[in-house]
Amino acid sequence: MTEPAFLVLTALVDEPRHGYGIVQEVEKLSGGRVDLKIGTLYGVLDRLAADELVALDREEAQQGRLRRYYRLTESGALALEAEAVRLAANVRSARERLRARHAGGMA
């Protein structure tokens, strides 16, 4: 799973969001490190929807424009959980190796 996909799924855990809301939440979640462009976001959303990890929640007209709200599906929540477990295991492995490196006096 790509980092943008992981962050988009994470952004949708607590509530459905529209495109710009997802972009803002991803920026917040990443501490400003990931700045999703709208074109990139909709490419990610299209792939996630094709994999049934997100679904269209509703559409609302706002100031003459249609806002599409997306929600996390149950499959999306399971995929996000699995990816979080995988990433945590990778972090543990890296930290263990770094501790061993420092304990061994390697520079």
C-alpha positions, 0 to 999 in steps of 0.5 A: 500500500502506498503512503498516500493510500494509507493516509487517505484511508486513515483520514476516513476512519472517523468520518466521511470527507470530501476531497479537500477535507481529505487533503487537509486531513492527510496534511495534518496526519503527516505533520505537513510532510505529505501535500496531496494534490487534487489530481493525485488524490482522485487517482488514489480514491479511484484505486481505493474505490475499485478495490472496494476500500472506500465508497461514495458516501454522498454527494452535496451541492455547495456553491454550485459545485458538487462535493463527493464525500467518501467513506471507509468501507469495512474492507478498507478498515481491515486493509488499513489495520493490516498495513498498520500492523505490517508497518509497526513490525518493520519499525520494530525490526529497524529499531532492534537492528539500530539498537544492536548496531549502537550496542556493538559500537558500530559507527 
